[in-house]
Amino acid sequence: MDIPNCSAENWPGTCDAFAYLTVRMEDVTADRLLRTRPVYSKLVMVSVGVSALGRTNLHFADPGVKVNGQYYRDILLTRDLLPDIKQYSYYFTFQQDGAPAHRARETVELLKLETPDFIPPNLWPPNSPDLNPVDYKIWGILQERVYKTSSKDVDELRRQIAEEWDKLDQRIIDKAVGEWRKRLQACMAAGGGHFEQIS
């Protein structure tokens, strides 16, 4: 799960996706707005899990919370994501990126205990969106759908994300998950470096 920052106009980036919502000046028409990330923006972070068996609920980080190792372990993993995943199966591969909260010693230990097949940070590239189904396929589709209409505030943005997540066809997830092994093989063949897109 990669966690890049991206503007509301470019939302989302990854399994844990940030979305910035800009506040628009009332007297400027939409076609004249300069699309930038403001200094004072609202932050939305979303965590999800996907598999051929189904998908988890969306899990939004609490507003204003800094997602450190403890919050990630106690709230996003233990309370939210892992119970959702285990509703589908007790055997799964858990993959995430090298974000500080993800590679914290206590997080790694928790995932070794709580997941049947955990890929630890030392065996996974730290910034690997081309190897994460949510990054290379799913968030892009959601982004396109969510931004067909503008959001007036963070609550509306969250509602739009949730509505589109609920409408997302499982076949899109299945296709993304189906590409995973091919992408891993392409990455290994490239010695862990850049590899051509797989469609």
Backbone bond lengths (Angstrom), bond angles and torsions (degrees), N, CA, C in turn:
res aa  C-N    CA-C-N  psi(-1)  N-CA   C-N-CA  omega(-1)  CA-C   N-CA-C  phi
1 M - - - 1.433 - - 1.511 108.37 -
2 D 1.320 117.92 115.91 1.441 122.76 179.94 1.517 107.69 -93.78
3 I 1.321 118.18 149.87 1.453 121.12 -176.91 1.529 110.65 -128.97
4 P 1.322 118.71 70.14 1.454 118.58 178.61 1.518 111.18 -83.61
5 N 1.314 117.25 159.64 1.456 121.54 171.90 1.511 107.74 -87.13
6 C 1.315 116.52 141.86 1.457 118.86 176.01 1.511 108.48 -153.15
7 S 1.318 116.33 150.99 1.455 120.63 -177.85 1.520 110.65 -74.51
8 A 1.312 116.04 164.36 1.461 119.71 178.63 1.512 110.63 -58.00
9 E 1.322 116.26 -32.90 1.451 119.64 179.31 1.520 111.18 -71.51
10 N 1.320 117.86 -21.80 1.458 121.89 -177.76 1.516 112.94 -111.72
11 W 1.326 117.50 5.85 1.452 120.51 -177.31 1.500 109.11 -56.80
12 P 1.254 122.38 150.59 1.444 130.13 -10.21 1.509 110.07 -105.81
13 G 1.292 116.85 -179.48 1.451 119.34 179.52 1.500 111.36 -111.77
14 T 1.317 118.88 -44.86 1.440 119.16 -167.77 1.508 112.80 -154.36
15 C 1.414 112.29 -170.93 1.444 120.21 178.70 1.504 110.46 -55.51
16 D 1.285 116.91 -42.72 1.439 121.67 167.93 1.507 104.49 -102.37
17 A 1.318 117.36 103.62 1.454 119.53 -171.95 1.512 110.68 -110.13
18 F 1.296 116.26 138.04 1.440 122.75 174.24 1.516 108.30 -99.47
19 A 1.309 116.74 141.25 1.453 120.22 173.59 1.518 108.05 -132.87
20 Y 1.317 117.03 128.12 1.448 121.78 176.71 1.514 108.49 -101.99
21 L 1.296 116.99 132.64 1.449 122.10 -179.95 1.518 108.29 -107.92
22 T 1.309 117.26 120.78 1.454 120.65 179.25 1.515 109.64 -88.37
23 V 1.320 116.31 149.24 1.454 121.86 177.55 1.521 106.87 -95.90
24 R 1.310 117.17 126.84 1.464 121.79 -175.65 1.519 111.47 -94.55
25 M 1.297 116.26 142.66 1.466 121.70 175.13 1.518 108.26 -75.16
26 E 1.311 116.03 132.55 1.467 122.06 -175.44 1.525 112.80 -60.28
27 D 1.328 116.78 -33.31 1.461 119.03 -172.19 1.536 113.50 -91.81
28 V 1.323 118.33 8.39 1.459 121.64 178.80 1.521 108.47 -111.50
29 T 1.326 115.90 129.05 1.462 118.84 179.09 1.522 109.65 -70.69
30 A 1.327 116.18 153.61 1.456 121.49 -174.34 1.524 112.65 -58.61
31 D 1.345 117.62 -34.75 1.460 119.67 -178.23 1.528 112.64 -74.46
32 R 1.337 118.21 -10.42 1.461 121.93 -179.09 1.528 112.85 -103.14
33 L 1.311 117.36 -2.93 1.459 120.04 -178.04 1.517 111.34 -73.08
34 L 1.301 115.90 138.06 1.454 121.67 172.74 1.520 106.46 -85.96
35 R 1.318 117.93 122.29 1.462 122.48 -176.25 1.524 109.10 -84.78
36 T 1.305 115.78 102.03 1.467 120.68 178.50 1.511 109.09 -136.92
37 R 1.328 115.01 164.53 1.454 119.99 174.72 1.523 106.53 -90.22
38 P 1.322 117.83 119.50 1.460 119.98 -178.63 1.527 111.11 -72.27
39 V 1.308 115.27 160.22 1.457 120.30 177.69 1.522 109.76 -65.36
40 Y 1.328 117.19 -39.71 1.454 121.46 -179.42 1.517 108.29 -107.44
41 S 1.304 117.03 92.07 1.461 120.55 -177.22 1.519 110.40 -118.60
42 K 1.295 114.89 161.28 1.451 121.77 174.52 1.517 107.24 -91.19
43 L 1.317 116.61 141.58 1.447 121.41 -176.42 1.521 110.08 -113.05
44 V 1.338 115.97 135.88 1.456 122.27 175.13 1.512 106.78 -125.93
45 M 1.320 116.99 125.97 1.455 120.85 176.77 1.516 108.42 -119.53
46 V 1.331 115.51 134.41 1.457 121.88 -176.09 1.518 109.20 -125.61
47 S 1.335 117.39 134.03 1.461 122.32 173.68 1.521 108.69 -119.52
48 V 1.340 115.27 140.21 1.462 121.05 177.85 1.520 109.37 -144.90
49 G 1.318 115.16 164.08 1.451 122.22 170.56 1.516 108.09 -129.45
50 V 1.331 116.63 143.33 1.466 120.61 179.82 1.520 110.29 -132.67
51 S 1.326 115.33 151.97 1.463 121.61 174.13 1.521 108.26 -161.12
52 A 1.317 115.80 173.13 1.461 120.54 176.39 1.532 110.86 -68.32
53 L 1.327 117.29 -16.59 1.461 121.39 178.81 1.524 112.90 -85.44
54 G 1.319 116.59 -16.75 1.457 120.52 -178.29 1.505 111.01 151.80
55 R 1.315 114.98 -165.24 1.460 121.24 -178.48 1.511 109.45 -138.76
56 T 1.315 114.76 155.41 1.459 119.45 178.30 1.519 109.35 -79.59
57 N 1.298 114.51 172.86 1.455 120.20 167.87 1.515 107.96 -68.51
58 L 1.320 116.06 164.04 1.456 120.55 169.47 1.520 107.81 -74.59
59 H 1.311 115.99 140.67 1.463 119.84 176.01 1.521 107.86 -125.59
60 F 1.336 114.86 108.32 1.452 121.21 178.84 1.523 108.69 -88.02
61 A 1.320 115.75 133.74 1.467 119.13 172.53 1.527 107.66 -66.61
62 D 1.320 116.18 146.94 1.456 120.50 179.36 1.525 109.68 -59.73
63 P 1.338 117.98 140.41 1.467 121.06 -179.00 1.527 112.04 -55.63
64 G 1.315 115.74 134.91 1.457 121.66 176.02 1.512 115.81 78.75
65 V 1.327 117.87 -1.46 1.459 120.79 -177.77 1.520 110.24 -83.88
66 K 1.330 115.63 135.41 1.461 120.37 172.02 1.524 106.19 -84.00
67 V 1.307 116.59 122.63 1.455 120.08 -177.42 1.520 108.85 -82.24
68 N 1.326 114.24 90.89 1.465 120.49 176.30 1.531 108.08 -97.13
69 G 1.314 116.60 -177.61 1.455 120.56 -177.81 1.518 113.40 -57.42
70 Q 1.320 117.13 -43.85 1.463 120.14 -177.78 1.529 111.43 -65.45
71 Y 1.324 117.87 -46.16 1.462 120.69 179.08 1.528 110.02 -62.76
72 Y 1.325 116.75 -43.70 1.465 120.49 179.76 1.529 110.69 -59.82
73 R 1.336 117.27 -45.78 1.472 121.08 -179.25 1.523 112.17 -68.27
74 D 1.346 115.70 -53.08 1.463 120.51 -171.63 1.525 113.38 -72.25
75 I 1.316 116.75 -40.02 1.463 120.15 -174.09 1.527 111.57 -99.75
76 L 1.330 116.99 -63.72 1.466 119.19 -172.50 1.527 112.77 -67.40
77 L 1.324 117.82 -38.34 1.470 119.10 179.65 1.528 112.11 -87.33
78 T 1.332 117.16 -65.13 1.461 121.94 -170.51 1.528 112.96 -65.88
79 R 1.318 117.17 -45.06 1.471 119.98 -177.65 1.527 112.56 -80.90
80 D 1.349 116.43 -38.70 1.465 119.11 -168.09 1.532 114.18 -107.60
81 L 1.308 116.69 -68.02 1.461 121.11 -166.19 1.528 114.00 -70.95
82 L 1.330 118.25 -49.80 1.469 119.75 -176.74 1.535 112.82 -62.54
83 P 1.347 119.74 -43.25 1.471 117.82 175.62 1.532 112.85 -61.16
84 D 1.329 116.95 -38.16 1.471 119.78 176.96 1.523 111.02 -61.65
85 I 1.319 116.88 -46.53 1.462 121.36 -178.63 1.526 110.44 -61.65
86 K 1.326 116.53 -42.26 1.470 121.26 -176.47 1.528 112.50 -69.87
87 Q 1.329 118.26 -12.69 1.463 120.21 173.20 1.524 111.04 -67.44
88 Y 1.332 116.47 -25.64 1.467 121.01 -179.25 1.517 112.28 -92.41
89 S 1.324 116.25 -38.26 1.459 119.74 -177.29 1.523 109.14 -169.54
90 Y 1.323 114.82 149.14 1.461 118.55 173.55 1.516 111.18 -91.51
91 Y 1.335 117.08 -3.93 1.459 119.62 173.85 1.527 108.08 -114.46
92 F 1.313 116.07 120.08 1.458 121.63 179.28 1.523 108.31 -159.02
93 T 1.318 115.03 160.21 1.462 121.45 174.35 1.517 107.28 -99.96
94 F 1.321 116.03 126.61 1.458 120.60 179.32 1.517 108.42 -104.48
95 Q 1.320 115.56 121.17 1.455 123.33 -176.82 1.522 108.69 -125.14
96 Q 1.308 117.34 139.47 1.461 121.69 175.49 1.521 108.45 -151.42
97 D 1.326 116.55 169.93 1.457 119.79 -179.50 1.524 111.18 -89.37
98 G 1.294 116.41 -166.99 1.456 121.60 -175.37 1.510 114.83 -97.64
99 A 1.322 118.00 26.59 1.461 119.94 176.25 1.531 108.98 -56.94
100 P 1.325 118.08 146.74 1.469 120.36 -177.30 1.533 113.92 -51.22
101 A 1.331 118.15 -43.13 1.469 120.45 179.63 1.520 111.07 -64.83
102 H 1.328 117.80 -30.40 1.468 122.51 -178.52 1.520 112.34 -76.63
103 R 1.326 116.84 -34.32 1.464 119.35 -175.90 1.530 113.45 -98.52
104 A 1.326 117.05 3.52 1.462 120.41 176.58 1.534 109.14 -56.84
105 R 1.320 116.48 140.19 1.467 121.83 -176.26 1.526 111.59 -52.07
106 E 1.328 117.94 -45.02 1.464 121.53 -178.70 1.534 111.65 -66.24
107 T 1.330 117.31 -34.62 1.466 121.27 177.48 1.520 110.25 -66.65
108 V 1.322 116.12 -46.10 1.466 120.66 179.27 1.523 110.21 -60.20
109 E 1.320 117.25 -43.64 1.474 121.11 179.03 1.526 111.03 -63.09
110 L 1.331 117.42 -42.98 1.462 121.14 178.34 1.526 110.46 -59.93
111 L 1.323 116.55 -46.54 1.468 119.90 -177.27 1.522 111.99 -69.00
112 K 1.314 117.74 -31.55 1.470 120.13 174.84 1.527 110.27 -64.23
113 L 1.324 117.22 -36.31 1.471 121.77 -179.87 1.527 112.96 -80.00
114 E 1.327 117.31 -37.82 1.463 121.90 -169.19 1.524 115.39 -97.42
115 T 1.323 117.91 -9.44 1.464 119.77 -179.66 1.524 109.25 -123.14
116 P 1.324 116.59 144.51 1.463 119.60 -177.55 1.528 113.82 -74.59
117 D 1.317 117.46 -27.50 1.461 121.17 -177.40 1.516 107.85 -144.72
118 F 1.315 116.16 93.81 1.455 122.66 -176.94 1.522 109.18 -107.75
119 I 1.323 116.34 129.17 1.462 120.58 175.75 1.531 106.98 -91.50
120 P 1.342 117.66 106.90 1.470 120.35 -175.76 1.529 111.94 -71.58
121 P 1.339 116.82 160.79 1.458 121.26 -176.42 1.539 114.38 -56.92
122 N 1.320 117.50 -32.07 1.461 119.41 -179.02 1.529 112.86 -72.62
123 L 1.346 118.08 -11.03 1.458 121.65 178.48 1.528 113.05 -110.58
124 W 1.330 117.11 6.21 1.457 120.65 -175.75 1.515 109.89 -132.77
125 P 1.343 118.57 135.90 1.462 119.92 177.58 1.536 110.34 -59.02
126 P 1.323 118.60 137.04 1.467 121.09 -175.09 1.520 114.54 -65.96
127 N 1.310 118.18 -32.96 1.454 121.95 179.78 1.520 107.05 -125.65
128 S 1.323 116.16 93.17 1.465 120.10 -169.27 1.525 113.22 -134.52
129 P 1.332 118.17 58.36 1.470 118.77 -179.26 1.522 113.89 -62.56
130 D 1.341 118.03 -24.40 1.464 119.89 178.25 1.522 112.41 -74.07
131 L 1.340 117.11 -4.56 1.459 121.28 -179.90 1.528 112.14 -115.21
132 N 1.302 117.30 10.96 1.458 121.59 -178.64 1.529 108.54 -120.90
133 P 1.348 118.53 115.67 1.472 120.92 -177.38 1.523 114.22 -52.84
134 V 1.315 116.89 -36.48 1.458 119.50 -179.96 1.526 109.43 -67.00
135 D 1.326 116.65 -40.28 1.466 120.70 -178.76 1.517 112.88 -70.73
136 Y 1.320 117.57 -48.29 1.454 118.88 -171.80 1.521 113.90 -83.48
137 K 1.301 119.67 -5.99 1.460 119.16 -178.85 1.532 112.86 -141.22
138 I 1.303 117.84 -55.21 1.456 122.09 -163.09 1.531 113.36 -73.13
139 W 1.343 118.24 -48.68 1.463 119.21 -178.70 1.528 111.39 -61.56
140 G 1.317 118.28 -35.40 1.464 120.56 179.08 1.519 111.92 -61.29
141 I 1.316 116.24 -41.42 1.466 120.79 178.57 1.523 110.37 -67.40
142 L 1.337 116.31 -43.85 1.471 119.18 178.37 1.524 110.83 -63.05
143 Q 1.321 116.45 -41.60 1.463 120.35 179.60 1.521 110.44 -56.47
144 E 1.298 116.17 -48.19 1.462 120.56 -179.31 1.523 110.88 -58.77
145 R 1.300 117.25 -41.94 1.464 121.34 -177.66 1.531 111.94 -73.67
146 V 1.321 116.96 -43.27 1.460 120.73 -177.80 1.521 110.69 -63.97
147 Y 1.319 117.57 -39.18 1.458 120.22 -174.39 1.515 114.66 -90.14
148 K 1.333 117.17 15.72 1.458 119.28 169.62 1.526 109.60 -68.16
149 T 1.335 115.99 -27.01 1.461 121.61 175.00 1.519 108.30 -127.35
150 S 1.308 116.83 146.21 1.463 120.11 -178.45 1.531 110.42 -80.71
151 S 1.311 115.03 157.00 1.469 121.67 179.17 1.523 108.37 -106.22
152 K 1.327 116.58 134.20 1.460 119.42 -179.67 1.520 111.93 -83.60
153 D 1.350 116.87 -22.97 1.460 119.97 178.82 1.526 109.50 -158.02
154 V 1.322 115.99 178.16 1.461 121.46 -176.02 1.524 111.71 -65.01
155 D 1.325 117.64 -38.92 1.466 120.00 179.42 1.523 111.44 -62.08
156 E 1.332 116.14 -41.26 1.463 119.34 177.56 1.524 111.03 -66.58
157 L 1.329 117.32 -39.38 1.462 120.66 177.01 1.528 110.51 -60.38
158 R 1.327 117.13 -43.89 1.462 120.87 177.97 1.528 111.35 -61.12
159 R 1.334 116.78 -42.76 1.465 120.80 178.33 1.528 110.96 -62.42
160 Q 1.333 116.76 -43.05 1.464 120.16 179.55 1.526 110.93 -63.27
161 I 1.327 116.78 -43.26 1.463 120.47 178.43 1.529 109.72 -60.59
162 A 1.328 116.39 -46.31 1.470 121.05 -178.61 1.536 111.19 -63.44
163 E 1.318 117.53 -42.28 1.466 120.50 179.17 1.528 111.10 -61.92
164 E 1.318 116.77 -45.09 1.460 119.91 -178.86 1.531 111.31 -69.59
165 W 1.317 117.38 -34.70 1.467 120.78 176.43 1.518 110.12 -62.35
166 D 1.327 116.69 -43.49 1.467 120.85 179.28 1.525 112.01 -64.70
167 K 1.327 117.52 -32.08 1.465 121.51 -178.91 1.531 112.96 -85.41
168 L 1.314 117.90 -11.37 1.468 121.07 -175.49 1.525 110.67 -63.34
169 D 1.306 116.70 125.55 1.461 123.50 -178.57 1.530 110.05 -69.19
170 Q 1.311 117.66 131.20 1.472 122.45 179.83 1.527 111.57 -58.59
171 R 1.330 117.72 -26.72 1.469 119.92 179.40 1.528 112.10 -63.22
172 I 1.326 117.54 -30.10 1.467 121.07 175.87 1.523 109.47 -65.72
173 I 1.321 116.39 -43.60 1.467 121.30 177.68 1.521 110.04 -64.68
174 D 1.325 116.95 -44.56 1.470 120.97 179.69 1.523 111.15 -57.78
175 K 1.323 116.70 -43.16 1.466 120.23 -179.99 1.532 110.46 -64.53
176 A 1.325 116.56 -43.14 1.468 120.44 179.35 1.524 111.24 -63.40
177 V 1.314 116.55 -45.19 1.468 120.86 178.75 1.528 110.21 -64.74
178 G 1.333 116.80 -36.78 1.457 121.33 179.06 1.520 113.77 -63.79
179 E 1.324 117.29 -24.19 1.468 121.38 178.70 1.535 112.94 -82.11
180 W 1.316 117.25 -12.92 1.466 121.93 -169.57 1.528 112.49 -57.21
181 R 1.321 118.04 -52.54 1.473 120.29 -178.69 1.528 112.13 -62.55
182 K 1.336 117.18 -39.10 1.469 120.09 177.39 1.525 110.37 -61.26
183 R 1.315 116.67 -40.53 1.457 120.88 179.48 1.529 111.22 -67.69
184 L 1.326 116.06 -40.56 1.473 118.88 176.68 1.523 110.58 -61.13
185 Q 1.331 116.72 -44.17 1.466 121.11 179.10 1.523 111.41 -63.20
186 A 1.328 117.67 -41.12 1.469 121.18 178.44 1.525 110.86 -64.60
187 C 1.326 116.72 -39.35 1.469 120.96 178.05 1.524 110.46 -64.46
188 M 1.325 116.81 -44.21 1.470 120.95 179.13 1.525 110.65 -64.51
189 A 1.348 117.25 -41.26 1.467 121.01 178.67 1.519 111.57 -63.70
190 A 1.336 116.93 -28.54 1.461 122.06 178.71 1.528 111.53 -89.28
191 G 1.328 116.58 12.32 1.462 120.61 179.62 1.525 113.70 64.92
192 G 1.327 115.75 28.11 1.465 120.27 179.87 1.505 113.11 85.92
193 G 1.322 117.74 -0.84 1.451 122.43 -179.13 1.507 112.36 -94.92
194 H 1.316 115.28 -160.83 1.469 122.64 -178.60 1.511 111.57 -61.36
195 F 1.316 117.02 138.82 1.457 121.77 172.39 1.518 108.56 -135.17
196 E 1.325 115.24 155.00 1.467 120.71 -177.78 1.522 110.40 -66.40
197 Q 1.321 116.04 150.96 1.454 121.23 179.00 1.525 110.48 -60.29
198 I 1.307 114.50 143.64 1.459 122.10 176.40 1.514 106.76 -108.22
199 S 1.324 116.93 130.66 1.464 117.39 -179.71 1.494 111.18 -113.71
